[in-house]
């Protein structure tokens, strides 16, 4: 499902050896495959083609301008959750008329900016937000197009931090509140409610929650229309899971088979907001081994990337596949112990240099004996990797490099120490 592959014991990204890019650009670094991004976008577009969907890539997954430009060139729309993300889309050449503006805490200034740019829809998540948007739109002699975000109250079967569509969530409106709000908006001249939006969570590895949630949303649309609402759009959000550790996540076609009949039954236009599905497995974090250390019964491989570069393992306990960039050893399947004679295998924790016990990239992994100077690849790092990176411990953030066939280009340079203090005054 991606364009990273081992050839002769060495990891390649498309037409380039990963070790060669690391030698030229240094470590740690993020490395993205343009072809993987395009392939994943096209798989979604093909799977959902019967509905002619507007696919709005979720910018929060990876907001690099180079990545956004690749998707804009593919014809993608964009899902943004701040004026800053919308600014990034514009800078990358994206079309604001194919952008939806989500998020629970839009400020009046952000609303005004998005209105002036002509975004396609505002995903509204509370009554207070709707009244404020109405006032901002009237002040600018505009009418804001709106989709109400509803909570279908379906368990997405994912990590509690990324479950967003259950009753009591900070996101969206429960069905009854949304229905009441629809009955109240007829007299508002600055907004027009055109559709319904849902987003039940992220890294969802079953089609069943989508089917259950959409059944409720379709019933909601029918009830709203019976009371005079003119709804023509269903936005199913994103959250399709990807393969981090095993192959349990459904394919795009699996989701389409569950979703398309329900959307068709509602007679609505389909919008969707995939992020992780497109970019997660299009990127790796390359890091160099600094030291090996034993402490009690633990063995540590200390590398030059830390939780400030990739926070997902520390924040969510997330699993990322880790494997040497150059090795003759055969990687075992998930949960499998290496066969006898497979080499000097160690059960190790891969940890970084940040001064936190929680600074780890992987725990209790079987790796072939790695030595200081060796390179490791942290796979599945294209989503929520660099975009969540920080300067904690005054560490500079790594560069982002985009591979295009047999060429690569830096789409974000490595920060410098001067970058760390820019804007500050002693």
N, C-alpha and C positions, 0 to 999 in steps of 0.2 A: 504493500500500500504506500511505499515511499521510494525515493531514489537514492537511498543509502544502502550500500551493499559491500560485502567483503569479497575481494578478489586477490587470490594468492596470499591470503593472510593479512591483507591491508584494507582498511576501510576507505571507500570512495564515496563521494557525493557527486552524483551525475558523472561528469567526465574528469573530475579532479580527485587526486589523493588528498584525504583530509590532513595527513601529516605534512604535506607540502604547504597547504594553506596555513596551518599552525606555525610552521617554520617561518613563513613570511610575515604573518600578522601577530604572532605571539599568543599566549594563553593567559587567562581563560578567554575564550571567544565564543560567540553564538554564530552558528553556520546554518543558513537556510537554503533549501532547494526550491528554486523557482518552479521547476517542472512538477514537483509534488503539490505545491500550492494550486497550480492550474489544474492538475488532474483531479484533486479533491473537489474543487469548485465545479468542474465539469461533470463529475459523477453525480453531484447533487442536482445540477441543472437537468441532466438527462433523466434521472430517476423521477423528478417531479414535473417533467415537461408537459404531461397532459393538462396540468393546471396553469401553465405559463406563469410561474411564480415570480415575484420580485424577491430576489435573494439579497438580503442586506447583511453583509459581513459584519460581525460584532467586533468593533474596533478595540474594545478592551482586551481581547485575547492577545493581540500583537499589533501595536500602533505604529510600528516603524514605517516611515514614509515610503521606503522601497517596497515593502510588502503591500502597502495600500495601493501603490501605483500598479503593481502587478495585477491586483484584483480589479482596479478601475479599468485597466486595459482589457480585462476579461468581460467587462460589462456589469460588474457587481454593483449593487447599491451598498449602503452602509448603515449600521445601527450604532448610534453614538449615545453616550450617557453624560456628556458634558459639552460645554461650548469649546473647550480645548480640543476634544476629540473631533468635533465638527471642523474646527480650524485646521487640524491635521488632514482631514479628508479633503478640504478645499486645496490645501497646499500640495497634496499628492495628485490633484487633477480629478478628484471625484465629483460626481454630479449631486448637488444638494437636493435636487428634485427627486432623487432616488435615495434619500436618507430619512431614517426615522429617529426621533429624539426621545430616548427613554430615560428612566431614572426618577427616584422618589423626591429628590431635592433640587429641582431646577429653580434657579433664581430668576427674578424678573429680568435682569440684564441678559441672562442666558436665553430666556424665551425671546426677548427682543432681537438678539443676534440671530437666532434660528429662524424667526419670522422673516427678517430682512433677507436671509439667504434663500428662503423659499423651500424649507424642508417639506418632505412629502406628508409626514404625519408626526404628531406629538402623541406618545404613549402616556396617557394621563393616569396617575396612580392614586389620587385622592380628590375629595370634593374641594378642599382648599386650593389645590393646584389648579383645578378647572376654573374656579372663580378668578384666581390671579391671572391665568392665561387669557381669560376673557377680557380683563381690564387692560392687560398689556396689548392685546390685539386691537382693541378699540382705540387705544391711544395712538396707534400707528395706522389706523384706518384699514385694518386687515381682518380677515377671518381665518382663524387657526383651524386646520384640519386635525381631528382628534380620533384616536382609538382608545377606548377605556380598557385599562388592564384589569382583568378579573382573575380571581383566585378560584380555580376549580376544586380546591381542597382535595387533591389527589396526592398520595404518597409517591414521590419520584424514585424512591429506593436509592438514594445517593447520600453523600456526606451531609451532615446536618448544616454545615456552613454554606453549602451551595444548593440547599433545598429552598425554593422561593415561592411555591404556589399553594402552600397549605394555609388553611384558615388561621388567622393570627399572625401571619407574616407581616413584616414592615412593608412588603411590596404589594401593590395592587389593592383591589377592593373585593370583598366577598360578594357573592352573586346577588344577594338581597340588597346590599348597599349600592351596587352598580345599577340594579334595576330602578331603585328609587332615584338615583342621580339622573338616569336617562329621562325620567318623567319630569325632572326639574329644569332641564336645559333648554326647553323649547323657546323660552323667552330671552335666552342669551344671544346677543347679536354678534359677539366676537369669536364664537367657536361654532364648529359644526362637527357633531359626532358622526363619523363615517364607518367606524368599525370596532372590533373587539380584539384585544391583545391578551395573550397569555404567555407566561414563561415559567414553567414549573420547576426548573432547576438545571443543574449542569452535570455533565458526566453521567448521563442516564443510559444504562446499558440494557434496556428492554423497551420494546415498542408498546407494551401494555399500559404504562402510565399515560402515554400520549393518546392512545385510543380512549381510555377512560376520561381523560380531561377534555378531549375534543367532543365527546358525546355530550358532556355537560355544556360546553360552549355553544354547540350547535342548537341545543334546546334553548339556551339563553337568547341566541339570535332570533329564533322563531318567536319566542315570547315577546321580545322587544319589538319586533316587526308588527305583531298583532296589536301593539299599543301605539303604533304609528311611527316608530323609529325607522329611519332610512339607513340601514347598515348594509354595506356592500363589501366589507373586507374582514377577513380573519387572519390575524398575525399569530402564528403558532410559536413564536420565539425561537430559541435554539436549544442547546443542551445535549445534542446527540453525542453519545459517548464514543471514545476512541480506544485503540489498543495500546495500553501502557504496559501491562504485564502479561496478558494472554489475549486470545482472540474471541472474547466474550461479547464484544460490542457489535450491535447489528450494523449491516451495511446500509447505505443510502436507500437502496431498493427495498429493503425490509421496512424501513420507516415509511416510504412512499406507499407501499401496499396497505399499510394501516391507516394512513392519514388521508390519502386522496379521496377515497369514497365518502368520507365524512364531510370534507370541505365541499365536494361536489353536491352533496345532499343539501347543503346550506345555500348553494347558489352564490357563493362569495368569491371574491378574488383572494388568492393566497399570498401572504407575505411570510417570510421566515428569516431568522437571525442567527445563522450558524457562525461560530467563531473557532472554537477548539477543533471541531471536525475538519476544518480546512487547514489549519496551520500547526496543530500540535506535533504531528509526526513529520512535518516539513522542516523541523529544526532540531539541532543538537547543541549541547554545550560541551565544548572541548576543554579539558583541563589537564594540567601536568602534575604528576606525582612529585611531591617534595621530599617526603620522608615516610618511613615505616616505623611503627612503634608498637611495643607490647606493654600492656598495663593490666596486671592480674591475669584474668582469663580472656581479655579482649585483645584483638589485634586491629590496629588502625592503619589505614592508608591515608596519609595527610596530603591533600591536593591544594592547588592554588585558586580554586573556586570555592565560594562559601555560600552561606544562606543569604548573604546580601545579593548574590548573583542569581540564585535560584532558591526561592523561599518555600516553594510548595511542599517539599518533604517536611520541613520544620513546622509549617503552618497547618497542613492538612494530614500529615503522615503519608503523603503521596508516594507511590512507587514509581520510580523511573528505572528503566533498564540501564545498566552500566556495564560496559565491556571495553577492553583495551582497543585502541585504534590499530595496533599492529600485534597480532598473535596468531600462532598456528593452532592454538587450542580450539576445540569445537565447543561452542556455547551450549550448556545444557538447557533443556526445556524447563519451563517454570515448575519449581518444586522438585526437580530431578537432581540427584547427586552425581557429580562427575564419575565416570567409569574409572576403574583402576588403570593406572598407567597413563592417565590423561595429563600428567605433569604435576608441578608443584602447586596444588590448589590450596587456597587459604580461605577460611571463613573470616571476613573482615568487615569493619565499618569504614565507609569512605566518608571522611570528614574534612572540613575546611579550616581556614585560619582565623575565623571570627571568634572573639572571646565570649562564646556562649556554649554551654553544654548541648543546646539544641541545634548547634551548627553541624548538620550532617546532610549528606546527599543520598546515602544508602546505608542500611544497617543489615548486618549478618548476611552478606552476599558471598557466594562462592566465586572467587576469581582465580585465574591462573596467576602464578607468582609474578607480581609486578614490582618494578624497582624504581627508585628515584630517577626522574627524567622521562619515564614512560608516559604516554598520553592515554587518557581515558575519554570515552564518549558517553555523555549522559543523554540518552535518547528521549524523544517525546517532549522536548523542551521548547518547541516553537510557540506554544500557547502559555500565557501566564508565566513566562520566564523573564526575559529582559524587561518586559513592561512592568513587572513588579519589583525589579531590582532597586537597590538603594545604595547610599554611600555610608551605611553604618560602619563604624570603626574607621571612618575617613578612607574608605577603599574606593578607588576609581571604578566606574562601571565598565564592563568589557565592550569591545566593538561588536557590531553586527555585520555579518558578511553574507552577501547573496550570491549563490552559485547559479550560473546560467550556462548549462552545457559544459564546455571546457574552459570557461572564463569565470572569474569572480570579481566582485566589486564591493568596497566597503560602503555600506548604507548607513552606518553610524560609526564614527571613529571612536577609538578608545579615549576615555576622559584623561585629563592631565591633573596634576596637583593644583594648578591654577584654576581649573574648573571647579574644584572643591570649595574654593573660597570666593568665587565670583559672586558679586552682589552683597558680600558681607563687609562690615567695617569694624576694625579693632577698636 
